[in-house]
Amino acid sequence: MLRLALVLCLAGCGAEARRDASRPDARSDSARLQATLDRLAAELRWRSPRTVAAMAVVDLASGARASVGGDVTFVSASSAKAWWVAAALARVGVAPVQPHARLVFVESDNGATGRVIDLIGPDRVNDYLWKVVGMRSSALTRWNYDGKREATNSPRRMGTDNYATVSDAVRFLERLHRGEILDRERTAALIGWMKLAPRTGLGGWLLARLPPAARAGAAHKAGWLDPGCCSSDRVYNTLNDIGLITLPDGRVYAVAIFSHAGENYWGRQAPFVEYASCEIYRAVANDEELECSRAGDPRRP
């Protein structure tokens, strides 16, 4: 089993209201977020046996942030389509990507994603991730749907699989929201497309248990490699989701939850991601009244 690394970052980085991370409010908010992630990591053992998970969150207003397993590499699955599309947008603009966007974000279509990658080539996707976004622990390695695409510059840290960390995923979301990695038109286009992704059910795990307003306004992208898809369920059984979530007071937070290898993918692992996302929302919003549990959730032993 992968070892979960515990990372607590306290760097201020708000877009709406930048604050010094040394201020007591940023420190206390980060501590509260970290406590929530630590509790979720501890509960994972009985909520979804054998699942390995990593989580990261940053409040874009206060700069409060926390992570568990932040620098552990996971197969990125289709969550990576968000930053691959960003790479294409950066180089060729909105118009060439637009015809493929709905298929990529509504249906998570692999062929349409390949056509977006073809606009710039896989090596340039990685160059964008590393040099522009700063996602130094993530890479596109291979995408051979409706054509062969092999990145010659991938470090191949996970063999032929594409990979990312939750810290990198949150860095991407944070910088996307601030307009630091795309211009205004391209930023608006990508966030708008991410809002087309499912709200609940298959591909909607991050939003499924959030309050209706937050669910409706979120921009996200899930990725999954479900049982039987690949060579080994213990290696794959991947279920990831990343997103930008808006709170009732207008604050936005970035969150990433990656998971794999659970023994009960649909019955335990998917509900855990839904539950964890809701508990993270509850902590960022400081909403003590929000109930994240659902009928059928496992009980604490």
ZAVEXNU-401269 format. One record per atom (N, C-alpha, C): x, z, y; residue in three letters. Coordinates in steps of 0.02 Angstrom, whole numbers, plus 50000, padded with zeros to 5 digits. Layout:
REM ZAVEXNU-401269
XZYALA
...
This chain:
REM ZAVEXNU-401269
500435000049941MET
500005000050000MET
500445000050062MET
500234996050111LEU
500614995850173LEU
500605002750206LEU
501145004450237ARG
501195010850272ARG
500935010050342ARG
500485014350362LEU
500205013850428LEU
500655017350479LEU
500865013650528ALA
501275016650581ALA
500815019050637ALA
500955024850663LEU
500545027750715LEU
500885026650782LEU
500535023150828VAL
500835021450891VAL
500385023850947VAL
500645027350994LEU
500255029351053LEU
500615027051115LEU
500305022251151CYS
500605019551211CYS
500215022051271CYS
500565023651324LEU
500235026351383LEU
500405022351446LEU
500495015751438ALA
500675011651496ALA
500055009551534ALA
500035010751599GLY
499465008851639GLY
499425001351646GLY
498814998451639CYS
498774991151640CYS
498084988751660CYS
497704992451699GLY
497024990351714GLY
497004984451760GLY
496534979851748ALA
496434974151792ALA
495974976151849ALA
495434979951834GLU
494944981551885GLU
495194987151930GLU
495534992251902ALA
495764997951941ALA
496405000451910ALA
496964997651932ARG
497614999651903ARG
497755006951919ARG
497995010551868ARG
498165017551876ARG
498845018851845ARG
499195023751872ASP
499825025951842ASP
499665029751778ASP
499975027651723ALA
499835030751658ALA
500055037951654ALA
500455040251703SER
500655047251703SER
500115051751731SER
499585048851761ARG
499045052951788ARG
498665056351732ARG
498415062351746PRO
498075066251694PRO
497485062551662PRO
497095058551702ASP
496515055251673ASP
496725050051621ASP
497255046251636ALA
497485041251587ALA
497755044751525ALA
498125050151534ARG
498395053751477ARG
497835056651433ARG
497345059751465SER
496805062851426SER
496375057551392SER
496245051951426ASP
495855046551396ASP
496225043651335ASP
496875042751342SER
497275040251286SER
497265045151228SER
497315051651243ALA
497295056651190ALA
496625056551153ALA
496085055551190ARG
495425055351159ARG
495365049151114ARG
495605043451139LEU
495595037351098LEU
496025038151036LEU
496615041051045GLN
497055041950987GLN
496745046450935GLN
496425051750957ALA
496095056350910ALA
495555052750871ALA
495195048250903THR
494675044450868THR
494985039850816THR
495515036350833LEU
495835031850784LEU
496145035750727LEU
496445041450743ASP
496735045650689ASP
496195047950641ASP
495625049950668ARG
495075052250625ARG
494825046450581ARG
494735040550611LEU
494505034850572LEU
495005033050517LEU
495645033350532ALA
496155031950481ALA
496115036850424ALA
495985043250440ALA
495935048350388ALA
495295047250346ALA
494755045250378GLU
494125044250342GLU
494125037950299GLU
494585033350314LEU
494615027050277LEU
494665028150202LEU
495015033450180ARG
495125034750109ARG
494465035350070ARG
493965038350102TRP
493325039150066TRP
492785034350091TRP
492865031750151ARG
492375026950175ARG
492465020150142ARG
493095018150129SER
493225011750097SER
493855012350055SER
493795014849993PRO
494385016049952PRO
494835009849944PRO
495485011149948ARG
496015006249941ARG
496075001349999ARG
495615001650046THR
495694997350105THR
496284999650146THR
496674994950170VAL
497204996150219VAL
496954993450286VAL
497004997450338ALA
496734995450403ALA
497214997250459ALA
497164993550513ALA
497514995050575ALA
497024993950632ALA
497104997850686MET
496644997650743MET
497044998550807MET
496824995050859ALA
497134996050926ALA
496584995150978ALA
496644998851032VAL
496154998551087VAL
496504999951152VAL
496284996551206VAL
496524998151273VAL
495934997551321VAL
495845002651362ASP
495365002651417ASP
495694998851474ASP
495414993151492LEU
495734988851542LEU
495664991451613LEU
495254996451623ALA
495194999551689ALA
495695005151699ALA
495745009651651SER
496175015451658SER
496875014351631SER
496945009651585GLY
497585008751551GLY
497665013251491GLY
497175017451476ALA
497205021751417ALA
497215017351355ALA
497635019151307ARG
497705015051247ARG
497935019251189ARG
497795016751130ALA
498005020051069ALA
498005015051012ALA
498365016550959SER
498365012250900SER
498565016050838SER
498345013550782VAL
498565015850716VAL
498765009550678VAL
499375009650651GLY
499615003650617GLY
499724997850664GLY
499884999250726GLY
499914994050778GLY
500394988450763GLY
500954990050731ASP
501474985050720ASP
501524982650647ASP
501014984250607VAL
500984981850538VAL
500714974850537VAL
501044970250502THR
500804963350499THR
500254962650447THR
499724959050466PHE
499164957450423PHE
499064949850423PHE
498794947250369VAL
498564940350370VAL
498044939850426VAL
498124935050471SER
497704934950531SER
497024931850519SER
496944927850466ALA
496314924450452ALA
496064921050516ALA
495404920350523SER
495134916250577SER
495124919750645SER
495294926150649SER
495354929250715SER
495884925750756SER
496384922850723ALA
496924919350758ALA
496684913150795ALA
496094910650777LYS
495844904550810LYS
495774905650885LYS
495644911850906ALA
495574913150978ALA
496224911551014ALA
496794913850988TRP
497424912551024TRP
497694905651010TRP
497524902650954TRP
497714895650943TRP
497344891050992TRP
496714892451004VAL
496334888551054VAL
496634889651123VAL
496824895851138ALA
497144897151203ALA
497774892951212ALA
498174892451159ALA
498784888451164ALA
498624881151180ALA
498114878451148ALA
497924871451162ALA
497654870851234ALA
497244875551255LEU
496984875351323LEU
497544875351374LEU
498044879451362ALA
498594880151410ALA
498954873451420ALA
498994869551368ARG
499384863351372ARG
498974857251391ARG
498354856751365VAL
497974850551375VAL
497344851451417VAL
497144857651432GLY
496554858751473GLY
495914859151432GLY
495364860051467VAL
494714861451436VAL
494424855351401VAL
494444849651433ALA
494064843751409ALA
494254841751337ALA
494894841451318PRO
495044839451249PRO
494844844651196PRO
494804850951216VAL
494624856251169VAL
493874857051162VAL
493514855751216GLN
492794856851219GLN
492404854151160GLN
492544847951136PRO
492134845351080PRO
492184849351016PRO
492704853351008HIS
492804857150946HIS
492614864550953HIS
492494866851015ALA
492444873951027ALA
491854877150992ALA
491274874050994ARG
490694877150963ARG
490784877950888ARG
491054872850855LEU
491174873450784LEU
491674878950768LEU
492194879650810VAL
492704884750798VAL
492414891750805VAL
492014892950857PHE
491804899850872PHE
491124901650843PHE
490684896850835VAL
490034898450805VAL
490074898450729VAL
490404893350701GLU
490424892550629GLU
491114894150599GLU
491604895650640SER
492284896950618SER
492534891150574SER
492394885150596ASP
492544879150557ASP
493294877850554ASP
493564877250494ASN
494284876350485ASN
494514869350504ASN
494104864350490GLY
494294857550508GLY
494324856650584GLY
493834859350620ALA
493834858950693ALA
494434862650721ALA
494614868350691THR
495204872050713THR
495834867850704THR
495884864350648GLY
496454859950636GLY
496504854550690GLY
495934851950710ARG
495954846650762ARG
496174849450830ARG
496024855850842VAL
496274859050904VAL
497034859950899VAL
497274862250842ILE
498004863050833ILE
498344856350842ILE
498044850950817ASP
498344844350821ASP
498434841950893ASP
498064844850940LEU
498144842751010LEU
498834844351037LEU
499174849451008ILE
499834851251033ILE
500354852050978ILE
500134852950915GLY
500584854050860GLY
500724861450848GLY
500824863450786PRO
500904870550770PRO
501514873950802PRO
502064870350809ASP
502654873550840ASP
502514875650912ASP
502144871450948ARG
501984873151018ARG
501484878951021ARG
501064879550971VAL
500624885450968VAL
501054891750966VAL
501544891950922ASN
501974897850917ASN
502384898950980ASN
502624893651010ASP
502994894451073ASP
502564897851125ASP
501934895951129TYR
501474899051177TYR
501374906451162TYR
501254907951098LEU
501134914851079LEU
501734919251097LEU
502334916951082TRP
502924921051092TRP
503154921251164TRP
503174915451198LYS
503484914951264LYS
502994916351321LYS
502354914751311VAL
501874915751365VAL
501474922251356VAL
501184923151297VAL
500774929051285VAL
501184935151269VAL
501754934251235GLY
502154939951214GLY
501954942751147GLY
501644938551105MET
501444940651037MET
502034939450989MET
502514943750993ARG
503154942550958ARG
503134943950883ARG
502594947150860SER
502544948650789SER
501984944750755SER
501804939050783SER
501264934950758SER
501494927650754SER
501194923950707ALA
501394916850701ALA
500874912750664ALA
500834906450683LEU
500494901250644LEU
501014898250598LEU
500894898550533THR
501364895850484THR
501114889350453THR
500484889450432ARG
500204883550397ARG
499454883250408ARG
499194877150418TRP
498474876150424TRP
498314869250396TRP
498214868950331ASN
498144862450297ASN
497424860850279ASN
496974861650327TYR
496274859550319TYR
496184852750351TYR
495934847950313ASP
495844841150338ASP
496494838250366ASP
497054840150337GLY
497694837650360GLY
498244842750350GLY
498854840450348LYS
499424845050337LYS
499724847050403LYS
499794853650413ARG
500094856350474ARG
500554862050455ARG
501194861150463GLU
501694866250445GLU
502124867650507GLU
502154873850528ALA
502574875650585ALA
503294876350563ALA
503744872650593THR
504444873050574THR
504784879250604THR
504464882250655ASN
504784887950689ASN
504494894750668ASN
504034894950619SER
503754901350598SER
504284905350560SER
504354911850575PRO
504814916150537PRO
504574917450466PRO
503954915750450ARG
503674916550382ARG
503734923750356ARG
503544928450397ARG
503584935450376ARG
503084937050320ARG
502574932850312MET
502104933750257MET
502054927350215MET
502634924450201GLY
502644918350161GLY
502314912650197GLY
501824909550164THR
501484903850195THR
500864905950235THR
500724912450237ASP
500134914850273ASP
500264915350348ASP
499744914350387ASN
499754915750459ASN
499664923250468ASN
499964926150519TYR
499944933350524TYR
499944935750597TYR
499754942050605ALA
499734945150671ALA
499734952750662ALA
499824956250717THR
499734963550719THR
499164965150767THR
498864971050759VAL
498334972850806VAL
498614974050876VAL
499234976250881SER
499534977050948SER
499594970250983SER
499804965150946ASP
499844958550975ASP
499154955950993ASP
498664957150950ALA
497984954850964ALA
497704957851028ALA
497814964351037VAL
497574967651098VAL
497964965251159VAL
498604964051150ARG
499004961251206ARG
498714954551228ARG
498534950251180PHE
498224943851196PHE
497574944851235PHE
497134949151210LEU
496494950251243LEU
496574953051313LEU
497034957751320GLU
497164960951384GLU
497394955851435GLU
497874951751416ARG
498154946851463ARG
497664941051476ARG
497254939451425LEU
496734934451435LEU
496234936851488LEU
496004943051480HIS
495514945751527HIS
495784946051598HIS
496424947451606ARG
496724947851673ARG
496874941051704ARG
496814935751665GLY
496984929151690GLY
497724927851694GLY
498114931251652GLU
498844930651655GLU
499124925151610GLU
498724922551563ILE
498994917651515ILE
498644910851519ILE
498104910451558LEU
497754904251571LEU
497504904351642LEU
497404898551672ASP
497114898551739ASP
496374900351735ASP
496054900751793ARG
495364903351796ARG
494884899051755ARG
494924892451761GLU
494454888151725GLU
494544888851649GLU
495164888951626ARG
495294889351554ARG
495134896351526ARG
495264901451567THR
495074908251546THR
494324908751537THR
493954906251586ALA
493224906551582ALA
492954902651522ALA
493264896951509ALA
493044892851452ALA
493144896651387ALA
493734899551377LEU
493874902951313LEU
493434909151304LEU
493374913151356ILE
492954919051350ILE
492224917051337ILE
492004911751370GLY
491324909251358GLY
491234907051286GLY
491724903651258TRP
491674901451188TRP
491684907451141TRP
492084912451156MET
492104918451114MET
491434922251115MET
491044921351168LYS
490384924351171LYS
489874920751127LYS
490054914951101LEU
489614911351056LEU
489664913950984LEU
490174917850969ALA
490284920250900ALA
489714924850879ALA
489594925650814PRO
489024929550789PRO
489004936650817PRO
488394939150827ARG
488284945850854ARG
488234951050798ARG
487984949050741THR
487904953550683THR
488034949450620THR
488004952750563GLY
488064949250499GLY
488754946350489GLY
488794940850451LEU
489434937650436LEU
489784935550500LEU
490384938250511GLY
490764936650571GLY
490564940550632GLY
490094945450625GLY
489864949250683GLY
490004956650676GLY
490484958650636TRP
490594965650619TRP
490774969950678TRP
491174967350724LEU
491404971350781LEU
490814973550824LEU
490284969650826LEU
489734970850872LEU
489114973850839LEU
489094973850773ALA
488474975250737ALA
488154981950754ALA
488544987150769ARG
488274993750782ARG
488324995850855ARG
488504991250898LEU
488554992850969LEU
487874992751002LEU
487794996051059PRO
487164995651096PRO
486994988351112PRO
486364986551118PRO
486164979551128PRO
486504976051186PRO
486574979351243ALA
486884976051301ALA
487624974451287ALA
487974979051256ALA
488684977951240ALA
488744972351188ALA
488304972251140ARG
488314967151089ARG
488194960251120ARG
487714959851165ALA
487534953451195ALA
488094950551237ALA
488474954851272GLY
488964952351319GLY
489674951851293GLY
489784953651231ALA
490474953951204ALA
490754947051190ALA
491404946451197ALA
491774940451177ALA
492234942451120ALA
492174939151062HIS
492554941351004HIS
492674935650956HIS
493104936950906LYS
493214932150852LYS
493414935950789LYS
493014935150738ALA
493144938250673ALA
493524933350629ALA
493824936250577GLY
494154932150526GLY
494074935550458GLY
493974931650407TRP
493874934650341TRP
494114930150285TRP
494374933250234LEU
494574930050171LEU
494284934550117LEU
493684932850094ASP
493304937450052ASP
493504936949979ASP
493264941549937PRO
493474941749867PRO
493404935049831PRO
493924933349793GLY
493924927049755GLY
494164921049793GLY
494314922049858CYS
494504916249899CYS
495214913849884CYS
495634918549863CYS
496354917249866CYS
496694919949803CYS
497344920349804SER
497714921849743SER
497624928949718SER
497514933749764SER
497484940749743SER
497034944749790SER
496524948049762ASP
496094952249804ASP
496474958149833ASP
496994960549799ARG
497384966149825ARG
497824964149884ARG
497984957649888VAL
498364955249945VAL
497894953150001VAL
497344949949983TYR
496884947350033TYR
496274951950041TYR
495684949750024ASN
495084953650042ASN
495124955550116ASN
495304950650157THR
495454951750228THR
494814951650269THR
494744956350315LEU
494184956550361LEU
494424959250428LEU
494474954850477ASN
494734956650543ASN
494224955050597ASN
494284958350654ASP
493884956450712ASP
494244958950775ASP
494224954750827ILE
494524956350891ILE
494014954950946ILE
494044958651001GLY
493564957251053GLY
493664960851119GLY
493324958251170LEU
493264961251236LEU
492554963751243LEU
492484970351254ILE
491824973451256ILE
491714976451326ILE
491124975151355THR
490954977651421THR
490504983751415THR
490674989051451LEU
490294995251451LEU
489754995051504LEU
489264999651501PRO
488724999651552PRO
488975000351623PRO
489545003751634ASP
489805004651701ASP
490234998851724ASP
490274993551684GLY
490654987551702GLY
491364987451677GLY
491614993051652ARG
492284993051624ARG
492314988751561ARG
492894985951547VAL
493004981751489VAL
493564984851447VAL
493494984751383TYR
494044986751340TYR
494184981351288TYR
494804981051267ALA
495024976451215ALA
495134980351151ALA
494904977451095VAL
494964980951031VAL
495114976050976VAL
495514978250927ALA
495664974250868ALA
495644978850807ALA
495294976650755ILE
495274980250691ILE
495444975250636ILE
495974976550599PHE
496184972350543PHE
496114976450479PHE
495894973350425SER
495834976950361SER
495934972150303SER
496144974950246HIS
496194970850185HIS
496244975450124HIS
496154972350066ALA
496304975350000ALA
495804980549976ALA
495234981250008GLY
494744986149985GLY
494444984249919GLY
494224989349881GLU
493944988049815GLU
493204986049818GLU
492874987249876ASN
492174985349885ASN
492114982149954ASN
492224975649955TYR
492284971950018TYR
491644972150060TYR
491084970050029TRP
490454969650066TRP
490124976450073TRP
490184980750023GLY
489834987150024GLY
490174992650062GLY
490844992350068ARG
491224997650101ARG
491674995150157ARG
492054989850145GLN
492554987750195GLN
492214984850257GLN
491734980450249ALA
491384977650307ALA
491014983150346ALA
490644987750312PRO
490334993150350PRO
490844997650386PRO
491444998550356PHE
491945002650390PHE
492144999450457PHE
492254992850457VAL
492444989550520VAL
491884990250571VAL
491264989450550GLU
490694990450595GLU
490684997550623GLU
490755002450579TYR
490745009450599TYR
491325011150645TYR
491925008950628ALA
492515010350669ALA
492435007450738ALA
492185001350743SER
492084998250808SER
491595002250850SER
491065004650820CYS
490575008650856CYS
490875015250880CYS
491265018550837GLU
491575024850856GLU
492085023850912GLU
492435018150912ILE
492895016650966ILE
492515015551031ILE
491955011851028TYR
491525011051087TYR
491305017951113TYR
491085022151068ARG
490845028851085ARG
491385032851122ARG
492015032151099ALA
492565035851130ALA
492735032951199ALA
492765026251204VAL
492945023251269VAL
492395024651320VAL
491765023951299ALA
491205025051344ALA
491065032451356ALA
491365036751314ASN
491225043951316ASN
490475045151309ASN
490175041551260ASP
489455041751247ASP
489315046151187ASP
489195052551199GLU
489105057251145GLU
488445056251108GLU
487975052651138GLU
487315051751108GLU
487285045851061GLU
487765041351063LEU
487745035451021LEU
487845037450948LEU
487405035150904GLU
487445036450833GLU
487725030350797GLU
488295031050766CYS
488625025350734CYS
488495024850659CYS
488275030250627SER
488145030150556SER
487505026250541SER
487475023450482ARG
486885019750459ARG
486705021950389ARG
486085020750371ALA
485875022150302ALA
486295018150254ALA
486515021450201GLY
486955018150152GLY
487685019350163GLY
487885021950220ASP
488585023650231ASP
488795029150182ASP
489425029050160PRO
489645034350113PRO
489655041150148PRO
489555046350108ARG
489575053050135ARG
490265056150126ARG
490445060350173ARG
491085063850169ARG
491105068150105ARG
491645067550065PRO
491685071350004PRO
491755078850017PRO
